Amino acid sequence: MIFKILFIPRRETTKILKLKLDNFFKAKILAVINRINTLAIIKRAGSGHVGTSFSAMDIFTWVKYFSFVTLKKDLKKEERNIFFSSKGHDVPALYSILYSLKIISLDKILKLRRISGLDGHPDISISGIEANTGSLGMGISKAKGIVWSKRYLKKKGQVIVLIGDGEFQEGQIFEALQTTAHQKLNEVIVIMDHNKIQSSQYVSKIINLRDIEKKIASFGWHVERCNGHSFKEINKVFKKFIKIKNKPKFLIADTIKGKGVSFMEHPKVMKKSSLYNWHAGAPGDIDFVIAQEELLKKLNELLTLKKLKSLKTLDIYENKKINFQSLEIH
């Protein structure tokens, strides 16, 4: 089968960021661009996690472009806001955004999961990555440690950590929730990408989280909940968070695993199957082409609404056999 793996270079993203459009509409365009690029690098790598990357993409987009912005020039500033994901298998989405912000090079991002390229999970050796992801469940502990260090050094800045709803079953999460509030480390902001699917099954079937809002609030946190694909709702919550100084903050963002590609979205998948089949691995050729075309159509529809020109793309398909050692296999 002959097809192209299309990738949108960052000069096109830069054009969008400079346009005189409201930030909510810009975010819609940017999220689609980064979904296209995330799909492309996972397909090229032959491995990755599409479902969770897509569920978190809108959160990543609003945090990194419009809310807790950290540019390349800010990375050495001790008073910067720090953002990282505890469920690090969603890192292809974050890499796409870091590439667009001139923090990761084109050469690096086209080597996802390859030697001298980008790891399949976050590692601080990669520019723009603030914390490694090892075992799940450590993210809030890391965030509170960073806030404690900032205070000790008399440095300012929020620490924002994205966690998964599956990893919320880890006991360390609850230890961290208790101690963060008890120690009044109120600069911690936790966002749960609540996509309801843990690997390939409903979270509720593995361990039901039940009333998570009450659970979190009972430890002394300020808790909000919103549609994790609505930039207006996310922004409204973040504006509220900045005003709250006496508690750590927790956002439960209700999301859809595989959001953006209709046949990958978990409500549709789970109607026909007992397992969600887009958690890990690269899509096959036919599925990839259909997904890419759907995303490109959405992008062109958004551009047409504002009478904008189509964006240029690179074809990153390799028409040859590649011998490389995979950094990790799942």
Secondary structure, DSSP 8 states (H G I E B T S, - for coil): -----EE--HHHHHHHHHSSS-HHHHHHHHHHHHHHHHHHHHHHHT---HHHHHHHHHHHHHIIIIIS---GGGTT-TTS-EEEESSGGGHHHHHHHHHHTTSS-HHHHTTBTBTTSB-SS--TTSTT--S---STT-HHHHHHHHHHHHHHTT----EEEEEESSGGGSHHHHHHHHHHHHTT-TTEEEEEEE-SEETTEEHHHHS---SHHHHHHHTT-EEEEEETT-HHHHHHHHHHHHH--SS-EEEEEE--TTTTSGGGSHHHHHHH-SS---SSS---HHHHHHHHHHHHHHHHHHHHHTT------EE----S-----BS---
